[in-house]
Amino acid sequence: MLNNIGLPGLLLIAVVVLVLFGRGKISSLMGEVGKGITAFKKGVDDGGKELEETLAEDAKDVTPSDEDKV
């Protein structure tokens, strides 16, 4: 059903939303969405860096110690 909306249907939906909520409300909502996306990306990047640091520490620990040589 949603496959047949097309460009005129999307424009009609956009106009109705704009009339119902107003330009100010929509712009503030989009600003909050943008902040949320930015925070999500930062969290993903921080998680990746933390994972890389953990893997790097594990790689340092694989060298045999003096006790293993005996």
Order of alpha helices (4+ residues) and beta strands (2+ residues): alpha-alpha-alpha
